[in-house]
Amino acid sequence: MTRRFTRREIAAAVASSAVLAAQSPNPPPLPQNADEELKAARDMIRQNLEQIAKFPLLMTTEPAVHFKA
């Protein structure tokens, strides 16, 4: 039996992981130029995607809202 997570539970888990990451004792050094800043941003996105991938999401979970043109 697999556990089904609600959007609120997922949001809470992602928010709490962001808070824990923000409280790390050794923050990464600030980038000195645009190339380093771009690499740092891509690394942060990759790490966030890895954290989100730890939670199973059913296809019926999304979309949370319907956009109409």
N, C-alpha and C positions, 0 to 999 in steps of 0.2 A: 504494500500500500504506500503510495507516494503522498507526501504532504503537499497541499496546495496553498500557495502564498497569495495574500491579497495585495492589491496595489499599495495600500497603506503600510503593510508589513515590509514590502520591498523598499518603499520610500524611507521608512524608519531605519532599515538596515544600511541603506546607502548613505543616509545622513549621518548615522552613527559612525560609519567607517570613515567618512570625511572628517568628522570631529576628531576621531582618534589619529588620523593621519596628520591633522593640523597640530596636534599636541606632541608630535615626535620631538625628541630631545635634540636631534641633529638635523636641522632643516637643510635642504639642498642649497648650495651656494647660488647666489643671484647670477643670472647670465650677464656676460660682459658685452655681447654684441647680438645682432639680430639672428645670426645662425644658431648661436647657443640658446637663445630664447625660443626659437622655433623647435629645436630639438627637445628642450625641456617641456614645452607644451605638448609635443607628440608623445613623449614618455609619460606624462601625466594622464593623457587620454588613454593610452595603452593600459596603464595600471588601473584606471577606473573601469575600463571594459573587462579586464580580468576579474575585478571584484564583482561586477554585475553578472558575469558569466557563471559565477558560483551558485546562482539562484536559478532553479529551473522555472521557465516561463512557458505556460501553455499558449497555443495560438489563439485561444479564445480570450486571453488576458488583454490583448490590445486590439483595436484602438480603444482608448479610454473615452475619447470624444469623437464626434463625427464633424468633419469640416465640410462645409458646403460652399461652393463657389458661386 
